[in-house]
Amino acid sequence: MSARPVYKQLMVNVGVCMTPFYERDNLADVIIKFRTLSHGAVPQRFAQKLKVTMTYLGYKSTKQLRKITDRPARRTFFPCDEFKNNNMSVEDYFKKKYKITLKHPDDLPVVDLAGPNAKHPVYVPAELCEIQSGVPFRGKLSENEAQQMIRYACNPPVVNAQTIVGRGLPILGLTQTNNPILDNFGVEIEPHMAVVPARELPWPKVSYAAGRPPNVKDGSWNILDVKFHTGAVVKTWCVLVVVDGRSVFNGGHQDPALIGIWRGFQGKCRKSGMTVETDPQVLITPTLALLAKDPLRRNALGLIRKTITDNVKPNAKPSFILVILSGRDNFIYPGIKRMCDVELGIHTLHMLTMKVLKDERKQDQYFSNVALKLNIKLGGVNHLLDPESMKWLKQKRTMVVGVDVTHPSPGSLAGTPSIAAVVGSVDERFVQFPVSLRCQKSKQEMVDGLSAMITERLVRYKEVSKALPDRVFVYRDGVSEGQYDAVLKDELPRILDAFKRVPPSATQGKPYHPTLTIIVCGKRHHAKLFPDKSEFADRNGNTRPGTVVDKGITSVFDFDFYLQAHAGLQGHVKGTHYTVIYDENHLGADEVQQGIHTSSYLYARATKAVSLVPAAYYADLACERGRYYLNDFFSADDKSSTIVSKKGSKASKEEAEQKVYDDAVKWWGAGVHQQLKHSMFYI
């Protein structure tokens, strides 16, 4: 709940929120469940900051869990003064001290319950610890858990409306007629939702190279009988089968199912307008070690690298490698992306056998979705918009820029860098958006290297378009309303400095200052719209694509609006909050609202409008790709955690975090390979 000032009044914003909680359970049972679901891996960091109650003392004692170790009670030793034993096992201690015979002395790790300033660990068997109910989970959810969370939270608008009015307002005390606190301040709260004016913007027309233009309806269209506007050329390509566990392709290179996959994809690419000159070179890795024996998959990635480098020569690289994975893995996929993006300089696409073979009727659609990504990676153009919809961007030569920063998550090593991305269009089609990626100080939102990154984008624009842009539109994602001033104070001067840093050879020695507009894109707000009449609702009860609100719930002083460009596929759809915080181009409300709405149909790897303007969306994707390059830091293992902990006991926390940062920057190296940096490798 929050209160917001709007024109002539205050608004209370009440929403429905979901948070995962730990189940009340024995810690040993939770570890066993985790091991089963993760095929033998140990939950080294999922329980950080978890509070557990010890059950063996005869009274309740709750402590914060420091970490789950990698050794069981029988093989964990410590000096015990109480029993005058310099090398006593945890198993023997609990048997002698508390007369407890452990059920899992040799198959489950002990946990460390030492306090943050303790000099020595306090080992307790997991089976003697209970997780209490009502404890929120602050770590990173697994993919399966995240999917369950999304399914649970996907309530239709009518359910959310009933929950807010029927349960939320009473719980928050907003429906009480005699609320002394509110009465003392003379505040009255309407016990129903506010009705605000809205309008629906027309959607654009999309164009392809051949066939009848697809019919755009409800924010999406079908490309069944059309070809890409500009198809890319594939001279050579590879298929890499990663054998992780039991292979489904028992026939090796000649397996009918494997041949069916690459031939089906090859046919889809050709049908979509791409030129694929050859059949692929098929590579199959040796069988990788089980996850339990290689939990960080370093040996597995070594085998994958060897399979590629033994068969692909540096001077004869394929246009791309199609990687076929048997399942999802937290280390294999990011590892391959880093390997090929940074070290080898080869585009990659990934397919999951479970998806591509599950239902042959959906195979064509699956291949279509992958082909969309391939064409744009290789420099093609999937679709364009009609000239009328693009007029607002083409009035003058314009470069569109997206800026975003991603930060370490709760499961990352302390000191892990944040990653900043700046994408920029290169011509008047606004389809290709190469990126500049940088590491910067951990959890810092303002972009340190923004000046150099913007300059890089301007130089690339000049190389492609043979002229510099007259206007620059910057879409800044990821900043809160409280950081608008920081953007103007810190980032605006860096953008203006970038204009000055453009090489004189590109400006003919003249001062260069294009007109600049900065628009902040906010998705992490709590304003949701409900159609007040069925005629304004889609089939799921959501507001329809193109709905825009710029009165009633917007700022008193700012130039802002809420735009829902996309259709809600499930649950309650939420639009994006756009705020124009700097504008030398003097854009009008209608112009910028309609312009952003039509631009939302230009997202290259989908056949539908997206919720966020594509430039900002691409910056977000590029940031996510950057996380893969530092995956060992963002998804830290227990050994890394132990190293930091040991250093923290001897030196300051700042020194330990600086060491992590320095190691991450060293691992990042020069970043993206020279042969990929002008492409949309990250898409």
C-alpha positions as CSV (number, residue, x, y, z in Angstrom):
1,M,0.0,0.0,0.0
2,S,1.2,3.5,-0.8
3,A,-0.2,7.0,-1.0
4,R,0.3,9.2,-4.1
5,P,-0.5,12.8,-4.7
6,V,-2.5,13.4,-7.9
7,Y,-4.3,16.4,-9.2
8,K,-6.3,18.0,-6.3
9,Q,-6.2,14.9,-4.1
10,L,-4.3,12.0,-2.6
11,M,-4.7,8.4,-3.9
12,V,-4.2,5.2,-1.9
13,N,-2.7,2.5,-4.1
14,V,-3.6,-1.0,-2.8
15,G,-2.6,-4.1,-4.7
16,V,-2.3,-7.9,-4.4
17,C,1.2,-9.1,-3.7
18,M,2.7,-12.6,-3.6
19,T,5.7,-13.8,-1.6
20,P,7.2,-17.3,-1.3
21,F,7.5,-18.7,2.2
22,Y,9.4,-21.7,3.6
23,E,7.2,-24.6,4.5
24,R,7.3,-25.6,8.2
25,D,9.4,-28.7,8.1
26,N,12.4,-30.5,9.4
27,L,15.5,-29.1,7.7
28,A,16.8,-32.6,6.9
29,D,13.6,-33.5,5.0
30,V,13.9,-30.2,3.1
31,I,17.4,-31.0,2.0
32,I,16.4,-34.5,0.9
33,K,13.6,-33.0,-1.2
34,F,15.9,-30.5,-2.7
35,R,18.4,-33.2,-3.6
36,T,15.7,-35.3,-5.2
37,L,14.5,-32.4,-7.4
38,S,18.0,-31.2,-8.3
39,H,19.4,-34.7,-9.1
40,G,21.8,-34.9,-6.3
41,A,23.0,-31.3,-5.8
42,V,23.3,-29.9,-2.3
43,P,21.4,-26.6,-1.5
44,Q,24.5,-24.7,-0.6
45,R,23.0,-21.2,-0.5
46,F,19.2,-21.5,-0.6
47,A,19.0,-21.3,3.1
48,Q,21.1,-18.2,3.7
49,K,19.6,-16.0,6.5
50,L,17.0,-18.7,7.2
51,K,16.0,-19.0,10.9
52,V,15.7,-22.4,12.4
53,T,14.6,-23.8,15.8
54,M,16.8,-26.4,17.5
55,T,14.7,-29.3,18.8
56,Y,17.2,-31.1,21.0
57,L,17.7,-28.6,23.9
58,G,14.4,-29.2,25.7
59,Y,13.4,-25.6,25.0
60,K,13.0,-23.4,21.9
61,S,16.1,-21.7,20.7
62,T,16.0,-20.0,17.3
63,K,19.1,-19.1,15.4
64,Q,20.0,-17.8,11.9
65,L,21.5,-20.4,9.7
66,R,24.9,-19.3,8.5
67,K,25.4,-22.0,5.8
68,I,24.9,-25.6,4.9
69,T,28.3,-27.3,4.9
70,D,29.5,-30.0,2.5
71,R,30.3,-32.7,5.2
72,P,28.0,-35.0,7.3
73,A,28.1,-35.3,11.0
74,R,30.4,-38.4,11.0
75,R,33.1,-36.6,9.0
76,T,32.8,-33.2,10.6
77,F,35.3,-32.7,13.5
78,F,36.0,-30.0,15.9
79,P,38.1,-29.5,19.1
80,C,35.8,-30.2,22.1
81,D,37.1,-28.9,25.5
82,E,34.0,-30.2,27.3
83,F,35.0,-33.8,26.6
84,K,38.8,-33.1,26.3
85,N,38.8,-34.3,22.7
86,N,40.8,-32.3,20.1
87,N,39.2,-34.1,17.2
88,M,35.6,-35.1,18.1
89,S,33.0,-35.8,15.4
90,V,29.7,-34.0,15.5
91,E,28.0,-37.4,15.5
92,D,29.9,-38.5,18.6
93,Y,29.3,-35.2,20.4
94,F,25.5,-35.4,20.1
95,K,25.5,-39.0,21.1
96,K,27.6,-38.4,24.2
97,K,26.1,-35.0,25.2
98,Y,22.4,-35.4,24.3
99,K,22.1,-39.2,24.0
100,I,20.9,-38.7,20.4
101,T,21.6,-41.3,17.7
102,L,21.4,-39.6,14.4
103,K,19.3,-40.9,11.5
104,H,21.5,-39.3,8.9
105,P,25.1,-39.4,10.3
106,D,26.8,-40.0,6.9
107,D,24.4,-38.9,4.2
108,L,23.3,-35.4,5.0
109,P,25.5,-32.3,5.7
110,V,25.6,-30.5,9.0
111,V,24.7,-26.8,9.2
112,D,26.6,-24.0,10.8
113,L,24.6,-21.8,13.2
114,A,27.5,-19.6,14.3
115,G,26.7,-15.9,14.7
116,P,28.2,-13.3,12.3
117,N,31.0,-12.3,14.6
118,A,31.8,-15.9,15.9
119,K,35.4,-17.0,15.5
120,H,34.4,-20.7,15.3
121,P,31.6,-22.6,13.6
122,V,28.7,-24.1,15.5
123,Y,27.8,-27.4,13.9
124,V,24.4,-28.9,14.3
125,P,22.9,-31.9,12.3
126,A,20.2,-30.8,9.9
127,E,17.7,-33.3,11.3
128,L,17.8,-31.5,14.7
129,C,16.6,-28.2,13.1
130,E,13.1,-27.1,12.3
131,I,12.1,-24.5,9.8
132,Q,9.3,-22.3,11.3
133,S,6.2,-21.3,9.4
134,G,5.7,-17.8,8.2
135,V,9.4,-17.2,7.2
136,P,9.6,-15.5,3.8
137,F,12.1,-16.9,1.3
138,R,14.5,-14.2,0.1
139,G,16.7,-16.2,-2.2
140,K,16.4,-16.9,-5.9
141,L,13.7,-19.4,-6.8
142,S,14.5,-22.3,-9.1
143,E,12.9,-22.3,-12.5
144,N,10.2,-24.8,-11.5
145,E,9.4,-22.9,-8.3
146,A,9.2,-19.6,-10.3
147,Q,6.7,-21.2,-12.7
148,Q,4.6,-22.5,-9.8
149,M,4.7,-19.0,-8.2
150,I,3.5,-17.4,-11.5
151,R,0.7,-19.9,-11.9
152,Y,-0.5,-19.3,-8.3
153,A,-0.3,-15.5,-8.7
154,C,-2.0,-15.4,-12.1
155,N,-5.5,-14.3,-10.9
156,P,-7.8,-12.6,-13.4
157,P,-8.7,-8.9,-12.8
158,V,-12.1,-9.6,-11.3
159,V,-10.5,-11.8,-8.6
160,N,-7.9,-9.2,-7.8
161,A,-10.6,-6.5,-7.6
162,Q,-12.7,-8.5,-5.2
163,T,-9.6,-9.3,-3.1
164,I,-8.6,-5.6,-2.9
165,V,-12.0,-4.3,-2.0
166,G,-13.4,-7.2,0.0
167,R,-10.3,-8.2,1.9
168,G,-7.5,-5.6,1.4
169,L,-9.4,-2.5,2.5
170,P,-10.8,-4.0,5.7
171,I,-7.4,-5.6,6.7
172,L,-5.7,-2.2,6.1
173,G,-8.3,-0.4,8.1
174,L,-9.4,1.7,5.2
175,T,-13.2,0.9,5.4
176,Q,-13.7,1.8,9.1
177,T,-16.0,4.7,9.6
178,N,-14.5,5.6,12.9
179,N,-10.7,5.4,12.4
180,P,-9.3,7.7,15.0
181,I,-5.9,8.2,13.3
182,L,-7.5,9.1,10.0
183,D,-10.2,11.3,11.8
184,N,-7.5,13.2,13.6
185,F,-5.9,14.2,10.3
186,G,-9.2,14.9,8.6
187,V,-8.7,12.1,6.0
188,E,-11.5,10.3,4.4
189,I,-10.9,7.3,2.1
190,E,-13.4,6.3,-0.6
191,P,-14.1,2.5,0.0
192,H,-14.2,1.8,-3.8
193,M,-11.9,2.0,-6.7
194,A,-11.3,5.2,-8.5
195,V,-12.7,5.7,-12.0
196,V,-10.2,7.4,-14.3
197,P,-10.4,8.4,-18.0
198,A,-8.6,6.2,-20.5
199,R,-8.4,5.8,-24.3
200,E,-7.4,3.1,-26.7
201,L,-4.7,3.9,-29.3
202,P,-4.9,2.4,-32.8
203,W,-2.4,-0.3,-33.6
204,P,0.0,-0.1,-36.6
205,K,0.2,-2.3,-39.7
206,V,3.1,-4.7,-40.0
207,S,4.8,-5.6,-43.3
208,Y,6.9,-8.5,-44.5
209,A,8.7,-9.3,-47.8
210,A,6.0,-11.4,-49.5
211,G,2.5,-12.7,-49.0
212,R,-0.5,-10.9,-47.8
213,P,0.2,-8.5,-44.9
214,P,-0.9,-10.2,-41.7
215,N,-4.0,-9.0,-39.9
216,V,-3.1,-7.4,-36.5
217,K,-5.7,-8.1,-33.9
218,D,-5.6,-7.8,-30.1
219,G,-2.0,-6.9,-30.2
220,S,-0.7,-9.9,-32.2
221,W,-0.6,-11.4,-35.7
222,N,0.2,-14.7,-37.5
223,I,3.1,-15.2,-39.9
224,L,2.0,-18.5,-41.4
225,D,2.3,-17.5,-45.1
226,V,4.8,-14.6,-45.0
227,K,8.5,-14.2,-45.4
228,F,10.9,-12.1,-43.3
229,H,11.3,-8.6,-44.6
230,T,15.0,-9.2,-45.1
231,G,16.2,-12.8,-44.8
232,A,19.8,-13.4,-43.5
233,V,22.2,-15.7,-45.3
234,V,23.6,-18.8,-43.6
235,K,26.7,-20.1,-45.4
236,T,27.6,-22.9,-42.9
237,W,26.2,-24.0,-39.6
238,C,26.6,-26.7,-36.9
239,V,24.3,-28.7,-34.8
240,L,25.8,-29.5,-31.3
241,V,24.0,-32.3,-29.3
242,V,24.9,-32.0,-25.6
243,V,24.6,-35.5,-24.2
244,D,23.7,-34.8,-20.5
245,G,22.4,-38.1,-19.0
246,R,20.6,-40.6,-21.2
247,S,20.6,-39.5,-24.9
248,V,17.4,-39.6,-26.8
249,F,19.3,-39.8,-30.1
250,N,20.6,-43.4,-29.9
251,G,21.3,-43.5,-33.6
252,G,24.1,-40.9,-33.3
253,H,24.6,-38.6,-36.3
254,Q,22.1,-40.6,-38.4
255,D,19.4,-40.8,-35.7
256,P,16.1,-40.1,-37.5
257,A,14.7,-37.9,-34.7
258,L,17.9,-35.8,-34.8
259,I,17.9,-35.5,-38.6
260,G,14.2,-34.6,-38.4
261,I,15.0,-31.7,-36.0
262,W,17.7,-30.0,-38.1
263,R,15.9,-30.6,-41.4
264,G,12.7,-29.2,-40.0
265,F,14.4,-26.1,-38.7
266,Q,16.4,-25.7,-41.9
267,G,13.1,-25.9,-43.9
268,K,11.4,-23.4,-41.6
269,C,14.3,-20.9,-42.1
270,R,14.2,-21.3,-45.9
271,K,10.4,-21.0,-45.9
272,S,10.7,-17.8,-43.8
273,G,12.9,-16.2,-46.4
274,M,16.4,-17.0,-45.1
275,T,19.1,-18.5,-47.4
276,V,20.6,-21.7,-45.9
277,E,23.2,-22.8,-48.3
278,T,24.3,-26.1,-46.7
279,D,23.3,-28.9,-44.4
280,P,24.8,-28.7,-40.9
281,Q,27.9,-30.3,-39.5
282,V,26.6,-32.4,-36.6
283,L,28.7,-32.6,-33.5
284,I,27.8,-34.8,-30.5
285,T,29.6,-34.4,-27.1
286,P,30.7,-37.3,-25.0
287,T,28.3,-38.2,-22.2
288,L,28.7,-35.6,-19.5
289,A,29.2,-36.5,-15.9
290,L,26.2,-36.6,-13.6
291,L,25.3,-33.4,-11.8
292,A,26.1,-35.0,-8.4
293,K,29.7,-35.6,-9.5
294,D,30.1,-32.3,-11.4
295,P,27.7,-29.9,-9.6
296,L,29.3,-26.8,-11.2
297,R,29.5,-28.5,-14.6
298,R,33.0,-27.3,-15.2
299,N,34.1,-30.7,-16.5
300,A,31.0,-30.8,-18.7
301,L,31.8,-27.4,-20.1
302,G,35.3,-28.4,-20.8
303,L,34.1,-31.4,-22.9
304,I,31.7,-29.1,-24.8
305,R,34.4,-26.6,-25.5
306,K,36.7,-29.4,-26.8
307,T,33.9,-30.8,-29.0
308,I,33.5,-27.4,-30.6
309,T,37.2,-26.4,-30.9
310,D,38.2,-29.8,-32.3
311,N,35.7,-29.5,-35.1
312,V,35.5,-25.7,-35.8
313,K,38.5,-23.9,-37.1
314,P,39.0,-20.2,-36.1
315,N,39.3,-19.1,-39.7
316,A,36.3,-21.1,-40.9
317,K,33.6,-20.4,-38.3
318,P,30.0,-21.3,-39.0
319,S,27.3,-18.7,-39.1
320,F,25.8,-20.2,-36.0
321,I,25.7,-23.3,-33.8
322,L,22.3,-24.8,-33.0
323,V,22.8,-26.4,-29.5
324,I,20.4,-29.2,-28.6
325,L,20.1,-29.6,-24.8
326,S,18.4,-32.6,-23.1
327,G,17.2,-30.4,-20.2
328,R,17.6,-27.1,-18.4
329,D,20.8,-26.5,-16.4
330,N,21.9,-23.5,-14.3
331,F,25.5,-23.8,-15.6
332,I,25.5,-25.5,-19.0
333,Y,23.4,-22.9,-20.8
334,P,25.2,-19.8,-19.4
335,G,28.5,-21.5,-19.8
336,I,27.9,-22.2,-23.6
337,K,26.7,-18.6,-24.0
338,R,29.9,-17.2,-22.5
339,M,32.1,-19.7,-24.3
340,C,30.7,-18.7,-27.7
341,D,30.0,-15.0,-27.1
342,V,33.2,-14.1,-25.4
343,E,35.9,-16.7,-26.3
344,L,34.9,-18.2,-29.7
345,G,32.9,-15.4,-31.4
346,I,30.1,-17.7,-32.7
347,H,26.4,-17.1,-32.6
348,T,24.4,-19.8,-30.8
349,L,20.8,-20.9,-30.6
350,H,19.4,-23.4,-28.1
351,M,16.6,-26.0,-28.4
352,L,15.3,-28.3,-25.7
353,T,14.6,-31.9,-26.8
354,M,11.7,-32.1,-24.4
355,K,10.1,-29.1,-26.2
356,V,10.9,-29.9,-29.8
357,L,10.0,-33.6,-29.6
358,K,7.1,-33.3,-27.2
359,D,4.3,-32.5,-29.7
360,E,5.0,-32.6,-33.4
361,R,1.9,-30.5,-34.1
362,K,3.6,-27.6,-32.2
363,Q,7.0,-28.2,-33.8
364,D,6.5,-25.7,-36.6
365,Q,5.6,-22.9,-34.2
366,Y,8.6,-23.8,-32.1
367,F,10.9,-23.6,-35.2
368,S,9.3,-20.3,-36.2
369,N,10.1,-18.7,-32.8
370,V,13.7,-19.9,-33.0
371,A,14.0,-18.7,-36.6
372,L,12.9,-15.2,-35.5
373,K,15.9,-15.0,-33.2
374,L,18.3,-16.4,-35.7
375,N,17.4,-14.0,-38.5
376,I,17.8,-10.9,-36.3
377,K,21.1,-12.3,-34.8
378,L,22.5,-12.6,-38.3
379,G,21.6,-9.1,-39.3
380,G,18.2,-9.7,-41.0
381,V,15.0,-7.8,-40.6
382,N,11.9,-9.8,-39.5
383,H,9.2,-7.2,-40.0
384,L,8.7,-3.4,-40.3
385,L,5.8,-1.1,-39.6
386,D,3.8,1.0,-42.1
387,P,5.3,4.4,-43.0
388,E,2.5,6.3,-41.2
389,S,3.3,4.6,-37.9
390,M,7.0,5.4,-38.3
391,K,6.6,9.0,-39.3
392,W,7.2,10.3,-35.8
393,L,10.6,8.7,-35.7
394,K,11.6,9.6,-39.3
395,Q,10.8,13.3,-39.2
396,K,14.4,13.8,-38.5
397,R,17.3,11.3,-38.4
398,T,16.9,9.7,-35.0
399,M,18.8,7.2,-32.9
400,V,16.8,5.3,-30.3
401,V,18.8,4.1,-27.2
402,G,17.9,1.7,-24.4
403,V,19.7,1.8,-21.1
404,D,19.4,-0.7,-18.2
405,V,21.4,-2.1,-15.3
406,T,21.1,-5.5,-13.6
407,H,22.3,-6.1,-10.1
408,P,23.5,-9.1,-8.1
409,S,20.6,-11.2,-6.7
410,P,20.4,-12.7,-3.2
411,G,22.3,-15.8,-4.3
412,S,25.3,-13.8,-5.6
413,L,28.7,-13.4,-4.0
414,A,29.0,-10.1,-2.1
415,G,30.9,-7.7,-4.3
416,T,29.7,-9.2,-7.6
417,P,29.5,-6.3,-10.1
418,S,26.3,-4.8,-11.5
419,I,26.1,-5.0,-15.3
420,A,25.1,-2.0,-17.5
421,A,23.8,-2.3,-21.1
422,V,23.3,0.5,-23.7
423,V,21.7,-0.5,-27.0
424,G,21.3,1.8,-29.9
425,S,19.5,1.7,-33.3
426,V,21.8,2.0,-36.4
427,D,19.4,3.2,-39.1
428,E,15.9,4.4,-39.9
429,R,14.4,1.0,-39.7
430,F,14.9,0.8,-35.9
431,V,15.3,-3.0,-36.0
432,Q,19.0,-3.7,-35.3
433,F,20.2,-2.6,-31.8
434,P,23.9,-3.6,-31.1
435,V,24.9,-3.2,-27.5
436,S,27.7,-1.9,-25.3
437,L,28.1,-3.9,-22.1
438,R,30.1,-2.9,-19.0
439,C,30.7,-4.1,-15.4
440,Q,30.4,-1.5,-12.7
441,K,30.3,-1.2,-8.9
442,S,28.0,-3.7,-7.2
443,K,24.4,-2.5,-6.8
444,Q,25.0,0.9,-8.4
445,E,22.1,2.0,-10.6
446,M,23.7,5.0,-12.3
447,V,25.8,4.0,-15.3
448,D,29.5,4.8,-14.8
449,G,30.6,4.3,-18.3
450,L,27.6,5.8,-20.0
451,S,29.5,8.5,-21.8
452,A,31.8,6.0,-23.6
453,M,28.9,3.6,-24.3
454,I,26.7,6.3,-25.9
455,T,29.7,7.4,-28.0
456,E,30.2,3.8,-29.2
457,R,26.5,3.7,-30.2
458,L,26.8,7.0,-32.1
459,V,30.0,5.9,-33.9
460,R,28.3,2.7,-35.0
461,Y,25.2,4.6,-36.2
462,K,27.5,6.8,-38.3
463,E,29.2,3.7,-39.8
464,V,25.9,2.1,-40.9
465,S,23.9,5.2,-41.8
466,K,26.8,7.3,-43.1
467,A,25.6,10.2,-41.0
468,L,25.1,11.1,-37.3
469,P,21.6,11.3,-35.9
470,D,19.9,14.7,-35.4
471,R,17.9,13.4,-32.5
472,V,18.6,10.9,-29.7
473,F,15.7,9.3,-27.7
474,V,16.9,7.5,-24.6
475,Y,14.6,5.0,-22.9
476,R,16.0,4.5,-19.3
477,D,14.7,1.3,-17.6
478,G,15.2,0.1,-14.1
479,V,15.1,3.4,-12.1
480,S,12.5,4.2,-9.4
481,E,10.6,7.5,-9.2
482,G,13.0,8.6,-6.4
483,Q,15.9,8.3,-8.8
484,Y,14.7,10.6,-11.5
485,D,16.8,13.4,-10.1
486,A,19.8,11.2,-10.0
487,V,19.4,10.4,-13.7
488,L,19.3,14.1,-14.5
489,K,22.3,14.9,-12.2
490,D,24.5,11.9,-13.0
491,E,23.6,10.4,-16.4
492,L,22.4,13.5,-18.3
493,P,25.8,15.2,-18.1
494,R,27.4,11.9,-19.3
495,I,25.2,11.7,-22.3
496,L,25.9,15.3,-23.2
497,D,29.6,14.6,-22.8
498,A,29.2,11.6,-25.1
499,F,28.1,14.0,-27.9
500,K,31.4,15.9,-27.4
501,R,33.5,12.8,-27.5
502,V,32.3,11.7,-31.0
503,P,35.5,11.7,-33.1
504,P,36.1,14.8,-35.2
505,S,36.3,12.6,-38.3
506,A,32.6,11.8,-37.8
507,T,31.5,15.4,-37.2
508,Q,33.6,17.0,-39.9
509,G,35.3,18.9,-37.1
510,K,32.1,20.7,-36.2
511,P,30.5,20.8,-32.7
512,Y,27.9,18.0,-32.4
513,H,24.8,18.3,-30.3
514,P,21.7,16.4,-31.3
515,T,18.5,17.2,-29.5
516,L,17.9,14.8,-26.6
517,T,14.9,13.2,-25.0
518,I,15.1,10.9,-21.9
519,I,12.1,8.8,-21.1
520,V,12.1,6.6,-18.0
521,C,10.2,3.2,-18.3
522,G,8.8,1.8,-15.1
523,K,7.4,-1.8,-14.7
524,R,7.8,-2.1,-11.0
525,H,4.8,0.0,-10.0
526,H,1.6,-1.2,-8.4
527,A,-1.0,0.7,-10.6
528,K,-3.3,-1.8,-12.3
529,L,-6.3,-1.0,-14.5
530,F,-9.7,-2.6,-14.4
531,P,-12.2,-2.1,-17.3
532,D,-15.4,-0.6,-15.8
533,K,-17.5,-2.0,-18.7
534,S,-17.3,-5.3,-20.5
535,E,-17.2,-3.6,-23.9
536,F,-13.7,-2.3,-23.0
537,A,-12.4,-5.7,-21.7
538,D,-10.7,-8.5,-23.6
539,R,-11.7,-12.1,-23.2
540,N,-9.7,-12.5,-20.0
541,G,-11.3,-9.4,-18.4
542,N,-8.2,-7.2,-18.9
543,T,-8.1,-3.8,-20.5
544,R,-7.4,-4.1,-24.2
545,P,-4.0,-3.6,-25.9
546,G,-3.4,0.1,-26.6
547,T,-5.0,1.4,-23.4
548,V,-3.4,4.6,-22.2
549,V,-4.1,6.6,-19.0
550,D,-2.6,10.1,-18.5
551,K,-5.1,11.6,-16.0
552,G,-6.5,10.7,-12.6
553,I,-3.6,8.6,-11.3
554,T,-0.6,10.4,-12.9
555,S,1.8,12.9,-11.3
556,V,0.8,16.4,-10.6
557,F,3.9,18.0,-12.2
558,D,5.6,15.3,-14.3
559,F,4.9,14.4,-18.0
560,D,3.9,10.8,-17.4
561,F,1.4,8.2,-18.5
562,Y,0.5,4.5,-18.2
563,L,0.5,2.5,-21.4
564,Q,-0.6,-1.1,-21.9
565,A,0.5,-1.9,-25.4
566,H,0.3,-5.7,-25.1
567,A,-2.4,-8.2,-24.6
568,G,-2.6,-10.1,-21.3
569,L,-2.0,-13.8,-21.9
570,Q,-2.8,-14.8,-18.4
571,G,-3.5,-13.2,-15.0
572,H,-4.0,-9.5,-14.6
573,V,-2.1,-7.4,-17.1
574,K,0.0,-4.4,-16.1
575,G,1.1,-1.6,-18.3
576,T,4.3,0.4,-18.2
577,H,4.7,3.8,-16.5
578,Y,6.5,6.2,-18.9
579,T,7.8,9.5,-17.6
580,V,9.5,12.1,-19.9
581,I,12.1,13.6,-17.6
582,Y,14.1,15.6,-20.2
583,D,13.0,16.8,-23.6
584,E,14.8,19.0,-26.0
585,N,12.6,17.7,-28.9
586,H,9.4,19.2,-27.4
587,L,7.3,16.0,-27.9
588,G,3.6,16.3,-27.4
589,A,1.6,13.9,-25.3
590,D,-0.3,12.3,-28.3
591,E,2.9,12.0,-30.3
592,V,5.0,10.2,-27.6
593,Q,2.1,8.0,-26.4
594,Q,1.2,6.8,-29.9
595,G,4.8,6.6,-30.9
596,I,5.8,4.3,-28.0
597,H,2.6,2.3,-28.6
598,T,3.5,1.6,-32.3
599,S,7.1,1.0,-31.5
600,S,6.0,-1.8,-29.2
601,Y,5.1,-3.7,-32.3
602,L,8.7,-3.7,-33.6
603,Y,10.1,-6.2,-31.1
604,A,12.0,-8.5,-33.3
605,R,11.6,-11.9,-31.7
606,A,7.8,-11.9,-31.4
607,T,4.7,-11.5,-33.5
608,K,2.9,-9.4,-30.9
609,A,3.2,-6.1,-29.2
610,V,5.3,-6.2,-26.0
611,S,4.7,-4.5,-22.7
612,L,8.0,-2.5,-22.8
613,V,9.3,-0.3,-25.6
614,P,11.7,-2.5,-27.5
615,A,14.9,-0.5,-26.9
616,A,14.5,-0.9,-23.2
617,Y,13.5,-4.5,-23.6
618,Y,16.7,-5.2,-25.6
619,A,18.8,-3.5,-22.9
620,D,17.2,-5.8,-20.4
621,L,18.0,-8.9,-22.5
622,A,21.6,-7.7,-23.0
623,C,22.0,-7.3,-19.2
624,E,20.7,-10.8,-18.7
625,R,23.2,-12.1,-21.2
626,G,26.0,-10.2,-19.3
627,R,25.0,-12.1,-16.1
628,Y,25.8,-15.4,-17.9
629,Y,29.3,-14.2,-18.5
630,L,29.7,-14.0,-14.7
631,N,27.5,-16.9,-13.8
632,D,29.9,-18.3,-11.2
633,F,29.6,-15.0,-9.3
634,F,25.8,-14.4,-9.8
635,S,25.0,-18.1,-9.0
636,A,27.7,-18.7,-6.5
637,D,28.7,-22.1,-5.2
638,D,29.5,-23.0,-1.6
639,K,33.2,-23.1,-2.2
640,S,33.2,-19.5,-3.4
641,S,31.1,-18.5,-0.5
642,T,33.6,-20.2,1.9
643,I,36.5,-18.3,0.4
644,V,34.8,-15.0,1.0
645,S,33.8,-16.0,4.5
646,K,37.4,-16.9,5.4
647,K,38.7,-13.6,4.1
648,G,36.1,-11.7,5.9
649,S,37.3,-13.1,9.2
650,K,40.8,-11.7,8.6
651,A,40.1,-8.5,6.7
652,S,37.3,-6.1,6.4
653,K,34.1,-6.9,4.6
654,E,35.0,-4.2,2.0
655,E,38.3,-5.8,1.2
656,A,36.6,-9.2,0.7
657,E,34.0,-7.7,-1.6
658,Q,36.6,-5.7,-3.5
659,K,38.5,-9.0,-4.1
660,V,35.3,-10.6,-5.5
661,Y,34.7,-7.5,-7.7
662,D,38.3,-7.6,-9.0
663,D,38.1,-11.3,-9.8
664,A,34.8,-10.8,-11.6
665,V,36.2,-7.9,-13.7
666,K,39.2,-10.1,-14.6
667,W,37.0,-12.9,-15.6
668,W,34.8,-10.6,-17.7
669,G,38.0,-9.6,-19.6
670,A,37.5,-7.7,-22.9
671,G,33.8,-8.7,-23.0
672,V,32.0,-9.7,-26.1
673,H,34.1,-11.1,-29.0
674,Q,35.0,-8.6,-31.7
675,Q,33.2,-10.6,-34.4
676,L,29.9,-10.4,-32.5
677,K,29.8,-6.9,-31.0
678,H,28.0,-5.2,-33.9
679,S,25.2,-7.8,-33.9
680,M,22.2,-8.6,-31.7
681,F,23.9,-11.7,-30.3
682,Y,22.0,-11.3,-27.1
683,I,18.5,-11.7,-28.5
